């Protein structure tokens, strides 16, 4: 038995080309010294500048920022800075080549 499949497209239906992501997105979770939290979204072009601002900027130097964590789209932690020290990635340690 043959079943026909009807697909209705309108202006709001995304095209396949529109669904392909060109840049990786990151979420930066910031914890302040009073345990308040804040999150920022960045792409691969802006994440490095945001990390520098949060770890070396006036708020960090004044002791207001307690922790900065960068998480990618797959929920993997890419960077963790806590209390003025780099926790992850561990300096001079690389991933095993498998």
mmCIF file as gemmi writes it, N, C-alpha and C atoms, coordinates in Angstrom:
data_model
loop_
_atom_site.group_PDB
_atom_site.id
_atom_site.type_symbol
_atom_site.label_atom_id
_atom_site.label_alt_id
_atom_site.label_comp_id
_atom_site.label_asym_id
_atom_site.label_entity_id
_atom_site.label_seq_id
_atom_site.pdbx_PDB_ins_code
_atom_site.Cartn_x
_atom_site.Cartn_y
_atom_site.Cartn_z
_atom_site.occupancy
_atom_site.B_iso_or_equiv
_atom_site.pdbx_formal_charge
_atom_site.auth_seq_id
_atom_site.auth_asym_id
_atom_site.pdbx_PDB_model_num
ATOM 1 N N . UNK Axp A 1 ? 0.838 -1.165 0 1 0 ? 1 A 1
ATOM 2 C CA . UNK Axp A 1 ? 0 0 0 1 0 ? 1 A 1
ATOM 3 C C . UNK Axp A 1 ? 0.895 1.244 0 1 0 ? 1 A 1
ATOM 4 N N . UNK Axp A 2 ? 0.609 2.171 -0.84 1 0 ? 2 A 1
ATOM 5 C CA . UNK Axp A 2 ? 1.386 3.398 -0.975 1 0 ? 2 A 1
ATOM 6 C C . UNK Axp A 2 ? 0.689 4.505 -0.206 1 0 ? 2 A 1
ATOM 7 N N . UNK Axp A 3 ? 1.456 5.203 0.655 1 0 ? 3 A 1
ATOM 8 C CA . UNK Axp A 3 ? 0.901 6.314 1.426 1 0 ? 3 A 1
ATOM 9 C C . UNK Axp A 3 ? 1.553 7.606 0.976 1 0 ? 3 A 1
ATOM 10 N N . UNK Axp A 4 ? 0.773 8.539 0.598 1 0 ? 4 A 1
ATOM 11 C CA . UNK Axp A 4 ? 1.296 9.836 0.167 1 0 ? 4 A 1
ATOM 12 C C . UNK Axp A 4 ? 1.574 10.704 1.379 1 0 ? 4 A 1
ATOM 13 N N . UNK Axp A 5 ? 2.628 11.456 1.294 1 0 ? 5 A 1
ATOM 14 C CA . UNK Axp A 5 ? 2.988 12.357 2.387 1 0 ? 5 A 1
ATOM 15 C C . UNK Axp A 5 ? 2.889 13.78 1.877 1 0 ? 5 A 1
ATOM 16 N N . UNK Axp A 6 ? 2.096 14.557 2.531 1 0 ? 6 A 1
ATOM 17 C CA . UNK Axp A 6 ? 1.884 15.935 2.127 1 0 ? 6 A 1
ATOM 18 C C . UNK Axp A 6 ? 2.659 16.851 3.063 1 0 ? 6 A 1
ATOM 19 N N . UNK Axp A 7 ? 3.506 17.685 2.495 1 0 ? 7 A 1
ATOM 20 C CA . UNK Axp A 7 ? 4.252 18.659 3.274 1 0 ? 7 A 1
ATOM 21 C C . UNK Axp A 7 ? 3.813 20.041 2.834 1 0 ? 7 A 1
ATOM 22 N N . UNK Axp A 8 ? 3.353 20.814 3.795 1 0 ? 8 A 1
ATOM 23 C CA . UNK Axp A 8 ? 2.868 22.157 3.491 1 0 ? 8 A 1
ATOM 24 C C . UNK Axp A 8 ? 3.918 23.155 3.942 1 0 ? 8 A 1
ATOM 25 N N . UNK Axp A 9 ? 4.346 24.001 3.039 1 0 ? 9 A 1
ATOM 26 C CA . UNK Axp A 9 ? 5.323 25.036 3.344 1 0 ? 9 A 1
ATOM 27 C C . UNK Axp A 9 ? 4.644 26.394 3.314 1 0 ? 9 A 1
ATOM 28 N N . UNK Axp A 10 ? 5.057 27.232 4.19 1 0 ? 10 A 1
ATOM 29 C CA . UNK Axp A 10 ? 4.594 28.619 4.159 1 0 ? 10 A 1
ATOM 30 C C . UNK Axp A 10 ? 5.786 29.527 4.418 1 0 ? 10 A 1
ATOM 31 N N . UNK Axp A 11 ? 5.534 30.771 4.608 1 0 ? 11 A 1
ATOM 32 C CA . UNK Axp A 11 ? 6.612 31.733 4.816 1 0 ? 11 A 1
ATOM 33 C C . UNK Axp A 11 ? 7.428 31.403 6.061 1 0 ? 11 A 1
ATOM 34 N N . UNK Axp A 12 ? 6.793 30.858 7.087 1 0 ? 12 A 1
ATOM 35 C CA . UNK Axp A 12 ? 7.456 30.626 8.362 1 0 ? 12 A 1
ATOM 36 C C . UNK Axp A 12 ? 8.198 29.296 8.43 1 0 ? 12 A 1
ATOM 37 N N . UNK Axp A 13 ? 8.088 28.449 7.438 1 0 ? 13 A 1
ATOM 38 C CA . UNK Axp A 13 ? 8.788 27.167 7.45 1 0 ? 13 A 1
ATOM 39 C C . UNK Axp A 13 ? 10.261 27.405 7.127 1 0 ? 13 A 1
ATOM 40 N N . UNK Axp A 14 ? 11.166 27.015 8.034 1 0 ? 14 A 1
ATOM 41 C CA . UNK Axp A 14 ? 12.591 27.234 7.758 1 0 ? 14 A 1
ATOM 42 C C . UNK Axp A 14 ? 13.084 26.319 6.64 1 0 ? 14 A 1
ATOM 43 N N . UNK Axp A 15 ? 13.957 26.855 5.83 1 0 ? 15 A 1
ATOM 44 C CA . UNK Axp A 15 ? 14.578 26.041 4.792 1 0 ? 15 A 1
ATOM 45 C C . UNK Axp A 15 ? 15.702 25.235 5.396 1 0 ? 15 A 1
ATOM 46 N N . UNK Axp A 16 ? 16.073 24.16 4.738 1 0 ? 16 A 1
ATOM 47 C CA . UNK Axp A 16 ? 17.143 23.3 5.242 1 0 ? 16 A 1
ATOM 48 C C . UNK Axp A 16 ? 18.446 24.09 5.405 1 0 ? 16 A 1
ATOM 49 N N . UNK Axp A 17 ? 18.707 24.998 4.495 1 0 ? 17 A 1
ATOM 50 C CA . UNK Axp A 17 ? 19.931 25.798 4.556 1 0 ? 17 A 1
ATOM 51 C C . UNK Axp A 17 ? 19.948 26.686 5.804 1 0 ? 17 A 1
ATOM 52 N N . UNK Axp A 18 ? 18.766 27.1 6.239 1 0 ? 18 A 1
ATOM 53 C CA . UNK Axp A 18 ? 18.687 27.968 7.41 1 0 ? 18 A 1
ATOM 54 C C . UNK Axp A 18 ? 18.95 27.215 8.704 1 0 ? 18 A 1
ATOM 55 N N . UNK Axp A 19 ? 18.779 25.903 8.698 1 0 ? 19 A 1
ATOM 56 C CA . UNK Axp A 19 ? 18.958 25.109 9.902 1 0 ? 19 A 1
ATOM 57 C C . UNK Axp A 19 ? 20.41 24.733 10.156 1 0 ? 19 A 1
ATOM 58 N N . UNK Axp A 20 ? 21.279 24.902 9.174 1 0 ? 20 A 1
ATOM 59 C CA . UNK Axp A 20 ? 22.687 24.553 9.327 1 0 ? 20 A 1
ATOM 60 C C . UNK Axp A 20 ? 23.38 25.689 10.08 1 0 ? 20 A 1
ATOM 61 N N . UNK Axp A 21 ? 23.981 25.351 11.206 1 0 ? 21 A 1
ATOM 62 C CA . UNK Axp A 21 ? 24.662 26.362 12.006 1 0 ? 21 A 1
ATOM 63 C C . UNK Axp A 21 ? 26.072 26.564 11.471 1 0 ? 21 A 1
ATOM 64 N N . UNK Axp A 22 ? 26.451 27.79 11.319 1 0 ? 22 A 1
ATOM 65 C CA . UNK Axp A 22 ? 27.767 28.087 10.794 1 0 ? 22 A 1
ATOM 66 C C . UNK Axp A 22 ? 28.786 28.338 11.896 1 0 ? 22 A 1
ATOM 67 N N . UNK Axp A 23 ? 28.35 28.787 13.042 1 0 ? 23 A 1
ATOM 68 C CA . UNK Axp A 23 ? 29.279 29.096 14.133 1 0 ? 23 A 1
ATOM 69 C C . UNK Axp A 23 ? 28.836 28.378 15.394 1 0 ? 23 A 1
ATOM 70 N N . UNK Axp A 24 ? 29.825 27.998 16.182 1 0 ? 24 A 1
ATOM 71 C CA . UNK Axp A 24 ? 29.507 27.365 17.464 1 0 ? 24 A 1
ATOM 72 C C . UNK Axp A 24 ? 29.115 28.435 18.473 1 0 ? 24 A 1
ATOM 73 N N . UNK Axp A 25 ? 28.15 28.119 19.295 1 0 ? 25 A 1
ATOM 74 C CA . UNK Axp A 25 ? 27.674 29.047 20.311 1 0 ? 25 A 1
ATOM 75 C C . UNK Axp A 25 ? 28.132 28.588 21.688 1 0 ? 25 A 1
ATOM 76 N N . UNK Axp A 26 ? 28.417 29.548 22.544 1 0 ? 26 A 1
ATOM 77 C CA . UNK Axp A 26 ? 28.895 29.286 23.899 1 0 ? 26 A 1
ATOM 78 C C . UNK Axp A 26 ? 28.045 30.063 24.897 1 0 ? 26 A 1
ATOM 79 N N . UNK Axp A 27 ? 27.908 29.511 26.084 1 0 ? 27 A 1
ATOM 80 C CA . UNK Axp A 27 ? 27.255 30.214 27.182 1 0 ? 27 A 1
ATOM 81 C C . UNK Axp A 27 ? 28.292 30.42 28.282 1 0 ? 27 A 1
ATOM 82 N N . UNK Axp A 28 ? 28.403 31.644 28.743 1 0 ? 28 A 1
ATOM 83 C CA . UNK Axp A 28 ? 29.322 31.963 29.832 1 0 ? 28 A 1
ATOM 84 C C . UNK Axp A 28 ? 28.484 32.158 31.088 1 0 ? 28 A 1
ATOM 85 N N . UNK Axp A 29 ? 28.766 31.34 32.095 1 0 ? 29 A 1
ATOM 86 C CA . UNK Axp A 29 ? 28.081 31.438 33.384 1 0 ? 29 A 1
ATOM 87 C C . UNK Axp A 29 ? 29.017 32.169 34.344 1 0 ? 29 A 1
ATOM 88 N N . UNK Axp A 30 ? 28.528 33.265 34.919 1 0 ? 30 A 1
ATOM 89 C CA . UNK Axp A 30 ? 29.328 34.084 35.823 1 0 ? 30 A 1
ATOM 90 C C . UNK Axp A 30 ? 28.72 34.001 37.214 1 0 ? 30 A 1
ATOM 91 N N . UNK Axp A 31 ? 29.565 33.741 38.201 1 0 ? 31 A 1
ATOM 92 C CA . UNK Axp A 31 ? 29.116 33.745 39.602 1 0 ? 31 A 1
ATOM 93 C C . UNK Axp A 31 ? 29.865 34.867 40.309 1 0 ? 31 A 1
ATOM 94 N N . UNK Axp A 32 ? 29.109 35.72 40.983 1 0 ? 32 A 1
ATOM 95 C CA . UNK Axp A 32 ? 29.693 36.851 41.675 1 0 ? 32 A 1
ATOM 96 C C . UNK Axp A 32 ? 29.974 36.498 43.13 1 0 ? 32 A 1
ATOM 97 N N . UNK Axp A 33 ? 30.719 37.365 43.826 1 0 ? 33 A 1
ATOM 98 C CA . UNK Axp A 33 ? 31.135 37.056 45.207 1 0 ? 33 A 1
ATOM 99 C C . UNK Axp A 33 ? 29.963 36.99 46.183 1 0 ? 33 A 1
ATOM 100 N N . UNK Axp A 34 ? 28.799 37.538 45.819 1 0 ? 34 A 1
ATOM 101 C CA . UNK Axp A 34 ? 27.609 37.429 46.678 1 0 ? 34 A 1
ATOM 102 C C . UNK Axp A 34 ? 26.713 36.261 46.246 1 0 ? 34 A 1
ATOM 103 N N . UNK Axp A 35 ? 27.264 35.36 45.396 1 0 ? 35 A 1
ATOM 104 C CA . UNK Axp A 35 ? 26.591 34.161 44.879 1 0 ? 35 A 1
ATOM 105 C C . UNK Axp A 35 ? 25.454 34.441 43.906 1 0 ? 35 A 1
ATOM 106 N N . UNK Axp A 36 ? 25.321 35.671 43.437 1 0 ? 36 A 1
ATOM 107 C CA . UNK Axp A 36 ? 24.421 35.933 42.312 1 0 ? 36 A 1
ATOM 108 C C . UNK Axp A 36 ? 25.034 35.345 41.06 1 0 ? 36 A 1
ATOM 109 N N . UNK Axp A 37 ? 24.196 34.97 40.097 1 0 ? 37 A 1
ATOM 110 C CA . UNK Axp A 37 ? 24.698 34.408 38.844 1 0 ? 37 A 1
ATOM 111 C C . UNK Axp A 37 ? 24.138 35.181 37.663 1 0 ? 37 A 1
ATOM 112 N N . UNK Axp A 38 ? 24.848 35.091 36.556 1 0 ? 38 A 1
ATOM 113 C CA . UNK Axp A 38 ? 24.458 35.738 35.312 1 0 ? 38 A 1
ATOM 114 C C . UNK Axp A 38 ? 25.002 34.913 34.164 1 0 ? 38 A 1
ATOM 115 N N . UNK Axp A 39 ? 24.278 34.851 33.056 1 0 ? 39 A 1
ATOM 116 C CA . UNK Axp A 39 ? 24.722 34.102 31.88 1 0 ? 39 A 1
ATOM 117 C C . UNK Axp A 39 ? 24.744 35.013 30.662 1 0 ? 39 A 1
ATOM 118 N N . UNK Axp A 40 ? 25.753 34.815 29.825 1 0 ? 40 A 1
ATOM 119 C CA . UNK Axp A 40 ? 25.879 35.538 28.558 1 0 ? 40 A 1
ATOM 120 C C . UNK Axp A 40 ? 26.025 34.526 27.443 1 0 ? 40 A 1
ATOM 121 N N . UNK Axp A 41 ? 25.473 34.825 26.273 1 0 ? 41 A 1
ATOM 122 C CA . UNK Axp A 41 ? 25.63 33.969 25.096 1 0 ? 41 A 1
ATOM 123 C C . UNK Axp A 41 ? 26.589 34.628 24.123 1 0 ? 41 A 1
ATOM 124 N N . UNK Axp A 42 ? 27.512 33.816 23.572 1 0 ? 42 A 1
ATOM 125 C CA . UNK Axp A 42 ? 28.509 34.321 22.634 1 0 ? 42 A 1
ATOM 126 C C . UNK Axp A 42 ? 28.735 33.3 21.526 1 0 ? 42 A 1
ATOM 127 N N . UNK Axp A 43 ? 29.246 33.776 20.404 1 0 ? 43 A 1
ATOM 128 C CA . UNK Axp A 43 ? 29.667 32.847 19.358 1 0 ? 43 A 1
ATOM 129 C C . UNK Axp A 43 ? 31.189 32.73 19.409 1 0 ? 43 A 1
ATOM 130 N N . UNK Axp A 44 ? 31.739 31.955 18.491 1 0 ? 44 A 1
ATOM 131 C CA . UNK Axp A 44 ? 33.177 31.681 18.537 1 0 ? 44 A 1
ATOM 132 C C . UNK Axp A 44 ? 34.031 32.913 18.296 1 0 ? 44 A 1
ATOM 133 N N . UNK Axp A 45 ? 33.443 33.971 17.738 1 0 ? 45 A 1
ATOM 134 C CA . UNK Axp A 45 ? 34.199 35.195 17.486 1 0 ? 45 A 1
ATOM 135 C C . UNK Axp A 45 ? 34.282 36.101 18.721 1 0 ? 45 A 1
ATOM 136 N N . UNK Axp A 46 ? 33.306 36.026 19.594 1 0 ? 46 A 1
ATOM 137 C CA . UNK Axp A 46 ? 33.256 36.962 20.713 1 0 ? 46 A 1
ATOM 138 C C . UNK Axp A 46 ? 33.564 36.341 22.066 1 0 ? 46 A 1
ATOM 139 N N . UNK Axp A 47 ? 33.656 35.023 22.136 1 0 ? 47 A 1
ATOM 140 C CA . UNK Axp A 47 ? 33.823 34.372 23.438 1 0 ? 47 A 1
ATOM 141 C C . UNK Axp A 47 ? 35.174 34.688 24.086 1 0 ? 47 A 1
ATOM 142 N N . UNK Axp A 48 ? 36.237 34.765 23.308 1 0 ? 48 A 1
ATOM 143 C CA . UNK Axp A 48 ? 37.563 35.032 23.878 1 0 ? 48 A 1
ATOM 144 C C . UNK Axp A 48 ? 37.626 36.429 24.501 1 0 ? 48 A 1
ATOM 145 N N . UNK Axp A 49 ? 37.064 37.409 23.836 1 0 ? 49 A 1
ATOM 146 C CA . UNK Axp A 49 ? 37.04 38.766 24.384 1 0 ? 49 A 1
ATOM 147 C C . UNK Axp A 49 ? 36.214 38.855 25.65 1 0 ? 49 A 1
ATOM 148 N N . UNK Axp A 50 ? 35.111 38.125 25.688 1 0 ? 50 A 1
ATOM 149 C CA . UNK Axp A 50 ? 34.269 38.129 26.886 1 0 ? 50 A 1
ATOM 150 C C . UNK Axp A 50 ? 34.995 37.481 28.06 1 0 ? 50 A 1
ATOM 151 N N . UNK Axp A 51 ? 35.712 36.394 27.812 1 0 ? 51 A 1
ATOM 152 C CA . UNK Axp A 51 ? 36.462 35.729 28.885 1 0 ? 51 A 1
ATOM 153 C C . UNK Axp A 51 ? 37.547 36.661 29.416 1 0 ? 51 A 1
ATOM 154 N N . UNK Axp A 52 ? 38.242 37.342 28.526 1 0 ? 52 A 1
ATOM 155 C CA . UNK Axp A 52 ? 39.265 38.291 28.981 1 0 ? 52 A 1
ATOM 156 C C . UNK Axp A 52 ? 38.652 39.402 29.82 1 0 ? 52 A 1
ATOM 157 N N . UNK Axp A 53 ? 37.528 39.923 29.373 1 0 ? 53 A 1
ATOM 158 C CA . UNK Axp A 53 ? 36.851 40.992 30.115 1 0 ? 53 A 1
ATOM 159 C C . UNK Axp A 53 ? 36.439 40.522 31.507 1 0 ? 53 A 1
ATOM 160 N N . UNK Axp A 54 ? 35.944 39.278 31.591 1 0 ? 54 A 1
ATOM 161 C CA . UNK Axp A 54 ? 35.445 38.781 32.876 1 0 ? 54 A 1
ATOM 162 C C . UNK Axp A 54 ? 36.544 38.31 33.821 1 0 ? 54 A 1
ATOM 163 N N . UNK Axp A 55 ? 37.695 37.9 33.295 1 0 ? 55 A 1
ATOM 164 C CA . UNK Axp A 55 ? 38.764 37.393 34.161 1 0 ? 55 A 1
ATOM 165 C C . UNK Axp A 55 ? 39.873 38.406 34.419 1 0 ? 55 A 1
ATOM 166 N N . UNK Axp A 56 ? 39.976 39.431 33.573 1 0 ? 56 A 1
ATOM 167 C CA . UNK Axp A 56 ? 41.047 40.423 33.724 1 0 ? 56 A 1
ATOM 168 C C . UNK Axp A 56 ? 40.542 41.847 33.828 1 0 ? 56 A 1
ATOM 169 N N . UNK Axp A 57 ? 39.23 42.013 33.76 1 0 ? 57 A 1
ATOM 170 C CA . UNK Axp A 57 ? 38.649 43.353 33.791 1 0 ? 57 A 1
ATOM 171 C C . UNK Axp A 57 ? 38.539 43.911 35.189 1 0 ? 57 A 1
ATOM 172 N N . UNK Axp A 58 ? 37.977 45.102 35.294 1 0 ? 58 A 1
ATOM 173 C CA . UNK Axp A 58 ? 37.864 45.772 36.587 1 0 ? 58 A 1
ATOM 174 C C . UNK Axp A 58 ? 37.066 44.979 37.629 1 0 ? 58 A 1
ATOM 175 N N . UNK Axp A 59 ? 36.003 44.307 37.21 1 0 ? 59 A 1
ATOM 176 C CA . UNK Axp A 59 ? 35.197 43.543 38.171 1 0 ? 59 A 1
ATOM 177 C C . UNK Axp A 59 ? 35.999 42.381 38.748 1 0 ? 59 A 1
ATOM 178 N N . UNK Axp A 60 ? 36.777 41.712 37.905 1 0 ? 60 A 1
ATOM 179 C CA . UNK Axp A 60 ? 37.605 40.603 38.389 1 0 ? 60 A 1
ATOM 180 C C . UNK Axp A 60 ? 38.734 41.11 39.283 1 0 ? 60 A 1
ATOM 181 N N . UNK Axp A 61 ? 39.365 42.207 38.883 1 0 ? 61 A 1
ATOM 182 C CA . UNK Axp A 61 ? 40.458 42.76 39.678 1 0 ? 61 A 1
ATOM 183 C C . UNK Axp A 61 ? 39.959 43.297 41.018 1 0 ? 61 A 1
ATOM 184 N N . UNK Axp A 62 ? 38.714 43.727 41.048 1 0 ? 62 A 1
ATOM 185 C CA . UNK Axp A 62 ? 38.138 44.224 42.298 1 0 ? 62 A 1
ATOM 186 C C . UNK Axp A 62 ? 37.568 43.119 43.177 1 0 ? 62 A 1
ATOM 187 N N . UNK Axp A 63 ? 37.655 41.877 42.727 1 0 ? 63 A 1
ATOM 188 C CA . UNK Axp A 63 ? 37.175 40.754 43.518 1 0 ? 63 A 1
ATOM 189 C C . UNK Axp A 63 ? 35.68 40.513 43.45 1 0 ? 63 A 1
ATOM 190 N N . UNK Axp A 64 ? 35.01 41.128 42.483 1 0 ? 64 A 1
ATOM 191 C CA . UNK Axp A 64 ? 33.563 40.955 42.373 1 0 ? 64 A 1
ATOM 192 C C . UNK Axp A 64 ? 33.175 39.66 41.671 1 0 ? 64 A 1
ATOM 193 N N . UNK Axp A 65 ? 34.03 39.163 40.769 1 0 ? 65 A 1
ATOM 194 C CA . UNK Axp A 65 ? 33.73 37.938 40.019 1 0 ? 65 A 1
ATOM 195 C C . UNK Axp A 65 ? 34.383 36.762 40.725 1 0 ? 65 A 1
ATOM 196 N N . UNK Axp A 66 ? 33.567 35.784 41.086 1 0 ? 66 A 1
ATOM 197 C CA . UNK Axp A 66 ? 34.05 34.618 41.816 1 0 ? 66 A 1
ATOM 198 C C . UNK Axp A 66 ? 34.392 33.459 40.871 1 0 ? 66 A 1
ATOM 199 N N . UNK Axp A 67 ? 33.57 33.271 39.816 1 0 ? 67 A 1
ATOM 200 C CA . UNK Axp A 67 ? 33.77 32.134 38.913 1 0 ? 67 A 1
ATOM 201 C C . UNK Axp A 67 ? 33.263 32.477 37.522 1 0 ? 67 A 1
ATOM 202 N N . UNK Axp A 68 ? 34.02 32.017 36.503 1 0 ? 68 A 1
ATOM 203 C CA . UNK Axp A 68 ? 33.623 32.152 35.105 1 0 ? 68 A 1
ATOM 204 C C . UNK Axp A 68 ? 33.728 30.775 34.47 1 0 ? 68 A 1
ATOM 205 N N . UNK Axp A 69 ? 32.601 30.295 33.911 1 0 ? 69 A 1
ATOM 206 C CA . UNK Axp A 69 ? 32.585 28.983 33.272 1 0 ? 69 A 1
ATOM 207 C C . UNK Axp A 69 ? 32.042 29.126 31.849 1 0 ? 69 A 1
ATOM 208 N N . UNK Axp A 70 ? 32.786 28.594 30.87 1 0 ? 70 A 1
ATOM 209 C CA . UNK Axp A 70 ? 32.363 28.625 29.476 1 0 ? 70 A 1
ATOM 210 C C . UNK Axp A 70 ? 31.901 27.224 29.089 1 0 ? 70 A 1
ATOM 211 N N . UNK Axp A 71 ? 30.668 27.144 28.586 1 0 ? 71 A 1
ATOM 212 C CA . UNK Axp A 71 ? 30.065 25.871 28.199 1 0 ? 71 A 1
ATOM 213 C C . UNK Axp A 71 ? 29.674 25.96 26.73 1 0 ? 71 A 1
ATOM 214 N N . UNK Axp A 72 ? 29.973 24.895 25.959 1 0 ? 72 A 1
ATOM 215 C CA . UNK Axp A 72 ? 29.641 24.915 24.534 1 0 ? 72 A 1
ATOM 216 C C . UNK Axp A 72 ? 28.236 24.367 24.28 1 0 ? 72 A 1
ATOM 217 N N . UNK Axp A 73 ? 27.88 24.218 23.014 1 0 ? 73 A 1
ATOM 218 C CA . UNK Axp A 73 ? 26.537 23.787 22.638 1 0 ? 73 A 1
ATOM 219 C C . UNK Axp A 73 ? 26.227 22.359 23.071 1 0 ? 73 A 1
ATOM 220 N N . UNK Axp A 74 ? 27.239 21.547 23.299 1 0 ? 74 A 1
ATOM 221 C CA . UNK Axp A 74 ? 27.034 20.161 23.72 1 0 ? 74 A 1
ATOM 222 C C . UNK Axp A 74 ? 27.097 20.017 25.238 1 0 ? 74 A 1
ATOM 223 N N . UNK Axp A 75 ? 27.081 21.136 25.95 1 0 ? 75 A 1
ATOM 224 C CA . UNK Axp A 75 ? 27.131 21.181 27.414 1 0 ? 75 A 1
ATOM 225 C C . UNK Axp A 75 ? 28.467 20.721 27.987 1 0 ? 75 A 1
ATOM 226 N N . UNK Axp A 76 ? 29.527 20.854 27.217 1 0 ? 76 A 1
ATOM 227 C CA . UNK Axp A 76 ? 30.87 20.526 27.702 1 0 ? 76 A 1
ATOM 228 C C . UNK Axp A 76 ? 31.523 21.797 28.247 1 0 ? 76 A 1
ATOM 229 N N . UNK Axp A 77 ? 32.148 21.678 29.397 1 0 ? 77 A 1
ATOM 230 C CA . UNK Axp A 77 ? 32.873 22.815 29.962 1 0 ? 77 A 1
ATOM 231 C C . UNK Axp A 77 ? 34.168 22.997 29.197 1 0 ? 77 A 1
ATOM 232 N N . UNK Axp A 78 ? 34.371 24.189 28.649 1 0 ? 78 A 1
ATOM 233 C CA . UNK Axp A 78 ? 35.561 24.506 27.871 1 0 ? 78 A 1
ATOM 234 C C . UNK Axp A 78 ? 36.572 25.323 28.653 1 0 ? 78 A 1
ATOM 235 N N . UNK Axp A 79 ? 36.102 26.004 29.692 1 0 ? 79 A 1
ATOM 236 C CA . UNK Axp A 79 ? 36.965 26.911 30.444 1 0 ? 79 A 1
ATOM 237 C C . UNK Axp A 79 ? 36.35 27.102 31.823 1 0 ? 79 A 1
ATOM 238 N N . UNK Axp A 80 ? 37.19 27.045 32.85 1 0 ? 80 A 1
ATOM 239 C CA . UNK Axp A 80 ? 36.717 27.311 34.214 1 0 ? 80 A 1
ATOM 240 C C . UNK Axp A 80 ? 37.772 28.124 34.943 1 0 ? 80 A 1
ATOM 241 N N . UNK Axp A 81 ? 37.37 29.283 35.393 1 0 ? 81 A 1
ATOM 242 C CA . UNK Axp A 81 ? 38.231 30.205 36.13 1 0 ? 81 A 1
ATOM 243 C C . UNK Axp A 81 ? 37.544 30.449 37.464 1 0 ? 81 A 1
ATOM 244 N N . UNK Axp A 82 ? 38.248 30.208 38.564 1 0 ? 82 A 1
ATOM 245 C CA . UNK Axp A 82 ? 37.631 30.345 39.888 1 0 ? 82 A 1
ATOM 246 C C . UNK Axp A 82 ? 38.605 31.025 40.84 1 0 ? 82 A 1
ATOM 247 N N . UNK Axp A 83 ? 38.161 32.069 41.454 1 0 ? 83 A 1
ATOM 248 C CA . UNK Axp A 83 ? 38.964 32.754 42.471 1 0 ? 83 A 1
ATOM 249 C C . UNK Axp A 83 ? 40.285 33.294 41.955 1 0 ? 83 A 1
ATOM 250 N N . UNK Axp A 84 ? 40.316 33.731 40.72 1 0 ? 84 A 1
ATOM 251 C CA . UNK Axp A 84 ? 41.543 34.289 40.159 1 0 ? 84 A 1
ATOM 252 C C . UNK Axp A 84 ? 42.509 33.265 39.607 1 0 ? 84 A 1
ATOM 253 N N . UNK Axp A 85 ? 42.117 31.986 39.584 1 0 ? 85 A 1
ATOM 254 C CA . UNK Axp A 85 ? 43.002 30.934 39.081 1 0 ? 85 A 1
ATOM 255 C C . UNK Axp A 85 ? 42.319 30.123 37.99 1 0 ? 85 A 1
ATOM 256 N N . UNK Axp A 86 ? 43.111 29.722 37.009 1 0 ? 86 A 1
ATOM 257 C CA . UNK Axp A 86 ? 42.611 28.87 35.937 1 0 ? 86 A 1
ATOM 258 C C . UNK Axp A 86 ? 42.519 27.432 36.442 1 0 ? 86 A 1
ATOM 259 N N . UNK Axp A 87 ? 41.317 26.88 36.423 1 0 ? 87 A 1
ATOM 260 C CA . UNK Axp A 87 ? 41.079 25.52 36.89 1 0 ? 87 A 1
ATOM 261 C C . UNK Axp A 87 ? 41.063 24.538 35.713 1 0 ? 87 A 1
ATOM 262 N N . UNK Axp A 88 ? 40.372 24.911 34.628 1 0 ? 88 A 1
ATOM 263 C CA . UNK Axp A 88 ? 40.287 24.06 33.444 1 0 ? 88 A 1
ATOM 264 C C . UNK Axp A 88 ? 40.276 24.939 32.214 1 0 ? 88 A 1
ATOM 265 N N . UNK Axp A 89 ? 41.014 24.624 31.184 1 0 ? 89 A 1
ATOM 266 C CA . UNK Axp A 89 ? 41.883 23.461 31.017 1 0 ? 89 A 1
ATOM 267 C C . UNK Axp A 89 ? 43.147 23.611 31.869 1 0 ? 89 A 1
ATOM 268 N N . UNK Axp A 90 ? 43.668 22.487 32.28 1 0 ? 90 A 1
ATOM 269 C CA . UNK Axp A 90 ? 44.872 22.492 33.102 1 0 ? 90 A 1
ATOM 270 C C . UNK Axp A 90 ? 46.042 22.946 32.233 1 0 ? 90 A 1
ATOM 271 N N . UNK Axp A 91 ? 46.773 23.957 32.667 1 0 ? 91 A 1
ATOM 272 C CA . UNK Axp A 91 ? 47.901 24.443 31.855 1 0 ? 91 A 1
ATOM 273 C C . UNK Axp A 91 ? 48.934 23.34 31.585 1 0 ? 91 A 1
ATOM 274 N N . UNK Axp A 92 ? 49.417 23.293 30.361 1 0 ? 92 A 1
ATOM 275 C CA . UNK Axp A 92 ? 50.444 22.355 29.885 1 0 ? 92 A 1
ATOM 276 C C . UNK Axp A 92 ? 49.992 20.894 29.884 1 0 ? 92 A 1
ATOM 277 N N . UNK Axp A 93 ? 48.685 20.655 29.918 1 0 ? 93 A 1
ATOM 278 C CA . UNK Axp A 93 ? 48.168 19.283 29.824 1 0 ? 93 A 1
ATOM 279 C C . UNK Axp A 93 ? 47.264 19.222 28.599 1 0 ? 93 A 1
ATOM 280 N N . UNK Axp A 94 ? 47.485 18.239 27.755 1 0 ? 94 A 1
ATOM 281 C CA . UNK Axp A 94 ? 46.708 18.118 26.527 1 0 ? 94 A 1
ATOM 282 C C . UNK Axp A 94 ? 45.888 16.832 26.536 1 0 ? 94 A 1
ATOM 283 N N . UNK Axp A 95 ? 44.887 16.778 25.707 1 0 ? 95 A 1
ATOM 284 C CA . UNK Axp A 95 ? 44.043 15.583 25.597 1 0 ? 95 A 1
ATOM 285 C C . UNK Axp A 95 ? 44.818 14.446 24.949 1 0 ? 95 A 1
ATOM 286 N N . UNK Axp A 96 ? 44.497 13.222 25.329 1 0 ? 96 A 1
ATOM 287 C CA . UNK Axp A 96 ? 45.134 12.043 24.723 1 0 ? 96 A 1
ATOM 288 C C . UNK Axp A 96 ? 44.649 11.891 23.288 1 0 ? 96 A 1
ATOM 289 N N . UNK Axp A 97 ? 45.539 11.569 22.359 1 0 ? 97 A 1
ATOM 290 C CA . UNK Axp A 97 ? 45.13 11.428 20.946 1 0 ? 97 A 1
ATOM 291 C C . UNK Axp A 97 ? 44.498 10.063 20.672 1 0 ? 97 A 1
ATOM 292 N N . UNK Axp A 98 ? 43.207 9.945 20.724 1 0 ? 98 A 1
ATOM 293 C CA . UNK Axp A 98 ? 42.553 8.697 20.373 1 0 ? 98 A 1
ATOM 294 C C . UNK Axp A 98 ? 41.641 8.858 19.237 1 0 ? 98 A 1
